[in-house]
Amino acid sequence: VVFTAPLYFGNYWLGVFNLIGITFIAAVGLNILVGYCGQLSIGHAGFIAVGAYTSAVLTNRFEMPFLVGLIAAGLVSGLIGIVFGLPSVRVKGFYLAITTIAAQFIIIWVINHWGLTGGFTGIAVPYASIGGFVFRSKTSQYFLIIGIAVLTVFLAKNLARTKVGRAFIAIRDNDLAAQVMGVNLLYYKLLAFFIGCFFAGLSGSFYAHYF
């Protein structure tokens, strides 16, 4: 049903599904961070913005291919996520939430006042393209976005079954007990922030090129 949707839905509903798919990718990342690892994050939209502007700057100002912008968006968001995830080693719950929402305000302020991002004026972003094929139509964009959304679910589901996923769940349930059992809290908490924000960055890249 999902992959044949363009056959019986018009452009309006395809546009709605595209936005759902873009948001869904970010939500999968947030689920890894909050659902699996138990690290409360309220500033996830800020990391989506980092991905959007990273991809926009690379494809517009440096004329990089879309795929380079997409991967770079995930990596840059992930690395910034690690920076703002550092307090998670010392604080949790409400205090960690305050730290992450502060990240969002800082990120948005930098975007609005940095010339490279276009500031309040914004920046033009080309359509996504792979190997010379440009995703201009709602249908082609739908297949690209939904395809990546399905892939993210596959990766997240398999991650939960690995050593990393089990460490995340142990930290979520009882971080002190996990530490006693030999789980490196610093490493796995920061890894959770990186993976969660990496998916947020991918979502932001798609958001920028979609609009």
N, C-alpha and C positions, 0 to 999 in steps of 0.2 A: 504493500500500500504506500509506504513512504517513498520508494524509488519510482513509483509510477504516478505520483501526485501531479506532475506537470501535464499529464494527459487529460485530466478532468478538473483542474483548478486554474482560474485565471490569474493574471498578474498581481491583482490585489492580494489574494490569499497566498500566492507564492512569496510575496513580499513579507507577509506576516510570518510565514514559516521560516523565511530566511532570518528574520530577527529572532525568532525562537531558537533557531539553530546556533546563531552567534552567541546568544545569551547562555544557551545550554553548554557550550564549550567552557565558558567561564564558570558556570555552576559546577561542572565536573571537577574543575580545579579547586573550587571552594569546598566541595565535598571531601576531597582528599585532605585538605588542610584542617577543616573543622570536623567533618564526619568521621574520618579515619583516625586523625592524629589528635583531635580534641583541642586544637589551638584556635581560640576565638579571634576572628578577624572581621572587622566592620568596614575596613577601607579597601575592599577588593576592587571597587570601581576605579580607584586611583591607579591600580596596576593595569587595568584594562586600558586606561588613558595612556600609560607609559608605552604599552604595546602599539596602540594606535599611532602615536606620534613618532615612535621609533621607525615603524614601517613607512609612515608618510614622509619623514625626512629623508630616509634612505632612497626611496623610489622617486621622490620629487627632486630634491636638491642634489643628490648624488647619482641619480638615474640608475639605481641598482635594480635587478630583476625582482619581481614580486616574491619569489620563493626565498630570496636572500632577506628581503624585508620581513617576511613572515617568520623565519627562523630567528632572525636577530631580535624581532619583537618579543618572542618568547624568552630568549636568553637574557635580554636586558631587563625585562620585567622580573624574571627569576632572580637575577643578581640583586636588583633593588629590593626584592622581597626578602632576600637573605639579610640585607642591611637592617631593614625594619623588623625582621624576625629575631634579631639578636636579643632584644629584651625578653623574649619568650623563655629564655633559659633561667631568668631570675623571677619573672612575674607571670601571673596567669589570671584567667577570668576577666573581671572588670578592668583591671589595670592593663592587661594586654589589649583589650578592646580599645581603650583610650589611646594606646600607642599606635594601633593600626589605623584608627580614624585620623590621628594626627598625620600619619603618612599620606593619607588622601589629601588633606588640606595643603600639605607641603608640596606634593606633586602637582596639584592643580595650580598653585601659586607660581611655581617654576614655569609651567607650561604657558601661563598667561603673561609672564614677564620676560621670557627668553626669546630673543630675536630669531633663533634658529627654528623655533616651532611656529613662528608667525604671530605669536602673542594672541591678543584679542581678535585680530583680523583673521587668523586661521591660515591654513595651508591647503593648496589644491592637491588631490591625490588621484593618480591614474587608476583605471580599472585593473583588477587582478588579471594577470596573464601568465600562461605557462607554455613555453615552447612556441611562442608566436600566436597562440590561441588566446584571444581576449574575451574575458567573461563579462560581456555587456548586458545580455538579456537576463531577465529574472530567472528563466529556466536554467541557463548555464550556471548562474551564481548559486542557484538552489542545489544543484548536484555537487558543486564544489564544497559549499558550506555543510550540507547534510553528510556528505562523504567524510569530511574531517570530524564532524560531530560523532558519527558512528565509530570512527577510529579512536577517538579520545575515550569513549565508553569502553571499548575493547581493551585499551591500554590500562585504564583505571581499574577495571574489573580484574585483570590479570595481576596488576600491582598488588592488590589486596591479598593475593595468594602467595606472594613471595616473602622472603625474610624481611624485606623493608616494610611490606604491608603489615606483617605480624608485629613488627617493632612499633609501627604507628599505633596500632590498636592497643598494644600493651601500655604505651605512654598515655593514650586517651583514658584507659580504664584506671590506671594507677601508676603515675610516673615514678614514684618512689620505689615501688615494688619492681618496676621495669629496670630501674637503675641498679637495684640490688642484684637482679638477674643478669647484669652485664650489658644492658642496652645503653649506648652512648647518647644521652639526652641531647647534648649540644648538636651532634651530627645529625640525628634523625629529625629533630625539630626544625633545624635549618633546611634540611632536605625537603621536609614537608612544605615549608614556605616556598622553596625554589620550585618544586613541582606545581604547587597550587597557583603560584604567580606566573609560571611558564604558560599554563593553559589560559590564564587571564590575558597574557600578552598575545597569544594566538587569536583569542576572541577579539581583542582590540584591533589587531591588524585587519581581520575580516570586516570589522565594523567600519574602519576608515575607508577601505577600498570599496565597500558596498555602497557607502554614501557619497 
